[in-house]
Amino acid sequence: MIRLIQENINRQSKAVLLLFMLLKEEFSLLMNKDPHGVTRVEMVIQELMRQIASERMSLRGLVQKVDPAAKRMKEILPALADEQREKIEDLLALMDTREQECAVQATKNQQLAQALLDQSSSMLDFLHREITPKNHNVYSARGRYQNVAPPATLINGRL
């Protein structure tokens, strides 16, 4: 059972390493302004996140088989042999470090994507302001010079 737990944690650690590499790839695609590439990588990241979550649920089940009262891996570590405990603690520490690296990279990606969105929105607003006619004497939909309604007057006619 302990071997299955070690294998599960090892798979999760490798998956988190792959996640970090995918996040770096997404960052480079964002820098190159390749939206289709970003979409493809994002779909792979989402599937990998789903698989990591599945592995975590599987690990929780394995932990509960070892100790039905335990909900976390750290709760069964004291009951393990020293060699097994050290191995698992090393794997957990490595996975935690990789998760922190992923979090930093994901934050960078989010900030860059937000900056690109803000830049595009500003450019669209600017272009919209530039093409909007400033003079209201423009052609109508029928292609004729549109008559602008005269300003409202209190008295219209001769006195």
Rosetta blueprint (number, residue, H / E / L):
1 M L
2 I H
3 R H
4 L H
5 I H
6 Q H
7 E H
8 N H
9 I H
10 N H
11 R H
12 Q H
13 S H
14 K H
15 A H
16 V H
17 L H
18 L H
19 L H
20 F H
21 M H
22 L H
23 L H
24 K H
25 E H
26 E H
27 F H
28 S H
29 L H
30 L H
31 M H
32 N L
33 K L
34 D L
35 P H
36 H H
37 G H
38 V H
39 T H
40 R H
41 V H
42 E H
43 M H
44 V H
45 I H
46 Q H
47 E H
48 L H
49 M H
50 R H
51 Q H
52 I H
53 A H
54 S H
55 E H
56 R H
57 M H
58 S H
59 L H
60 R H
61 G H
62 L H
63 V H
64 Q H
65 K H
66 V H
67 D L
68 P L
69 A L
70 A L
71 K L
72 R L
73 M H
74 K H
75 E H
76 I L
77 L H
78 P H
79 A H
80 L L
81 A L
82 D H
83 E H
84 Q H
85 R H
86 E H
87 K H
88 I H
89 E H
90 D H
91 L H
92 L H
93 A H
94 L H
95 M H
96 D H
97 T H
98 R H
99 E H
100 Q H
101 E H
102 C H
103 A H
104 V H
105 Q H
106 A H
107 T H
108 K H
109 N H
110 Q H
111 Q H
112 L H
113 A H
114 Q H
115 A H
116 L H
117 L H
118 D H
119 Q H
120 S H
121 S H
122 S H
123 M H
124 L H
125 D H
126 F H
127 L H
128 H H
129 R H
130 E H
131 I H
132 T L
133 P L
134 K L
135 N L
136 H L
137 N L
138 V L
139 Y E
140 S L
141 A L
142 R L
143 G L
144 R L
145 Y E
146 Q L
147 N L
148 V L
149 A L
150 P L
151 P L
152 A L
153 T L
154 L L
155 I L
156 N L
157 G L
158 R L
159 L L
